[in-house]
Structure formats: structure tokens, C-alpha cells
């Protein structure tokens, strides 16, 4: 889950492949989702971007993660108490001041809402799913049935256990790709193997499903150069071949 607050202009956001979904928001709260969303911002592109764990969002924003799953909404609609946060951030003169303001706003939310009574149980559930590759393995670690695990995860987080594992794996892969690109040592085959994919083609299919593009296309869109061992840039799509 994430919160995006641009410094000045509002954001245009739309789900990739969904005509008519584009909307303009001053600050964006995004829930867990397995499809890609496109953010556009005119003028100054600076701002604040926060990632929240599902349990963190519940404690800080005061609503369960399932309430936002698959949705994108304006911060003012989700947390009315934080409706003036974008304007207050704009009035700050430095990034340390903005950071302190965001932290105070979130801590105020935490004091207002607090952790849920079943926080420890839910944290153990997410840890088990994050540390395994199969839902049945996670259920065994937790000492419950797969059916109970599925029911709990759906109710609290709005996704299935397998979908949550896919999201965790995607975030892991994204981090590895970024690190490899910055080190000028991108090997999609190595990233796929380290991340639990059957092969490079499997990684590419999953990435395309969740982002609407290939890994190499995504890296270039993010301004991260992708180079071959010879030092020359690889053309988009070359990740289908061995790297």
C-alpha cells in the first residue's frame, strides 16, 4: 500500500488497460493491487511517497487493508483528518520539515486508532506467507487449515494468500532489478532464479501481467539503463533471450 503526495500539482492516475479510469487527485492512497496503475504529473515532479504495510495502514489510517484493495482514492476521502496535509507540505521550506510533518501526521493517526486486537496474529500470518512459496506451507507453520488461512487473509487484506505471495515476490524482484541495474549487472535469468521463478520466461510473463510491460521496458521507463555484458544497451524485449 502507498501514499503519494506531489509537492505542487495534482496527479493524474489510471489503471492500465481500463479505458475511462483516469482521474485527477491531489494526493493518492493506493491499496494492494495486482494490476498496474499509471501516474502522471505535470510541472514539478517532486513530492512525498510512502509505502505502508497492510497492518501499518490499518494502525495509521484507521481502516483495514481490505477496504482499499484494488482501489485508488484521494487521501482526503480516505482520511479526512489528513485532508490539509498536501497544502501543509507545500508550505514547508525544506524536506526535513516535510518529513517531520508527515511523521507527526501518521503518529497522530496511530494515537487515534492504535493497533488492532489481533495485530500479533495477523503479523504472524503475513510473516508465514512472506517466508514460504506455497500457501499450504504457510498454513502448516501457523498450525491452521488452508481454508481458515484463506478466509482470514481475504477478510483482513482483500486478497487471497497466493495473491499476497505474488505481491511479495514482485516487490522482491523489483528491488533486485533496481539494484542490478544500478550496478550495471542486470541478469534476468539470475534474478528469476533467486526469486523463485521457474525460469526467465516465467518472470517476464508475471512481470508483464502485473505491470503491462517487460522488465527491461520498465527499467528504462524508470530511467535505469540496461546494459549487456559488452557494455552496449540492450533493446527493449531482449530479456526474452538469455541474459
Residue pairs with C-beta under 8 A, 6 or more apart in sequence:
1 29
1 30
1 31
1 32
1 51
1 52
1 53
1 54
1 56
1 57
1 65
1 68
2 28
2 29
2 30
2 49
2 50
2 51
2 52
3 27
3 28
3 29
3 30
3 48
3 49
3 50
3 52
3 75
4 11
4 27
4 28
4 30
4 39
4 47
4 48
4 49
4 50
5 27
5 28
5 47
5 48
5 49
5 75
5 85
5 86
5 89
6 27
6 41
6 44
6 45
6 46
6 47
6 86
7 44
7 46
7 47
7 48
7 89
7 90
8 43
8 44
8 46
8 90
9 41
9 42
9 43
9 44
10 24
10 25
10 26
10 41
11 24
11 25
11 26
11 27
11 28
11 39
11 40
11 41
12 22
12 23
12 24
12 39
12 40
12 41
13 22
13 23
13 24
13 25
13 28
13 37
13 38
13 39
13 40
13 72
14 21
14 22
14 23
14 37
14 38
15 21
15 35
15 36
15 37
15 38
15 72
16 35
16 36
16 37
16 38
16 211
16 212
17 35
17 36
17 212
23 72
25 72
25 73
25 74
25 75
26 74
26 75
26 76
26 86
27 74
27 75
27 76
27 85
27 86
28 39
28 72
28 73
28 74
28 75
29 61
29 68
29 72
29 73
29 74
29 75
29 78
29 79
30 37
30 68
30 71
30 72
31 65
31 67
31 68
31 69
31 70
31 71
31 72
31 158
32 54
32 65
32 68
32 69
32 70
32 157
32 158
32 159
32 164
32 167
33 69
33 70
33 71
34 159
34 163
34 166
34 167
34 209
34 210
35 210
35 212
36 210
36 211
36 212
37 72
41 47
48 89
48 98
48 99
48 102
50 102
52 60
52 61
53 126
54 65
54 122
54 126
54 156
54 157
55 65
55 115
55 116
55 119
55 122
55 123
55 126
57 63
57 65
57 68
58 64
58 65
58 113
58 115
58 116
59 109
59 110
59 113
59 114
59 115
59 116
59 119
60 106
60 109
60 110
60 113
61 78
61 79
61 109
61 113
62 79
62 109
62 112
62 113
63 78
64 156
64 157
65 156
65 157
65 158
66 154
66 155
66 156
66 157
66 158
67 158
68 78
68 158
69 157
69 158
69 159
70 158
75 82
75 83
75 85
75 86
76 82
76 83
79 109
81 108
81 109
81 112
82 105
82 109
85 101
85 102
85 105
88 101
89 98
89 101
89 102
92 98
92 101
116 122
122 152
122 156
124 142
125 138
125 142
125 149
125 152
125 153
126 164
128 138
128 139
128 141
128 142
129 135
129 138
129 153
129 161
129 164
129 165
129 168
130 165
130 168
131 138
131 141
132 138
132 141
132 165
133 165
133 196
135 146
135 149
135 150
135 161
135 162
135 165
136 146
138 149
138 161
139 145
139 146
139 148
139 149
142 149
146 161
149 161
150 160
150 161
153 159
153 160
153 161
153 164
154 160
157 164
159 167
166 206
166 210
169 195
169 196
170 206
170 207
170 210
172 195
173 191
173 195
173 203
173 207
176 191
176 194
176 195
177 186
177 188
177 191
177 215
177 218
177 219
178 219
178 222
178 224
180 186
180 187
180 190
180 191
181 219
181 224
181 225
181 226
182 224
184 225
184 227
186 219
186 226
186 227
186 243
187 243
188 200
188 203
188 204
188 215
188 216
188 239
188 243
189 199
189 200
189 242
189 243
191 203
192 198
192 199
192 200
192 202
192 203
195 203
197 203
197 206
200 239
200 240
200 242
200 243
201 240
203 215
204 214
204 215
204 239
204 240
207 213
207 214
207 215
207 218
208 214
211 218
213 221
214 236
214 237
214 239
214 240
215 239
216 226
216 234
216 236
216 237
216 238
216 239
217 236
217 237
219 225
219 226
220 226
220 236
225 233
226 233
226 234
227 233
227 234
228 234
228 238
228 243
234 243
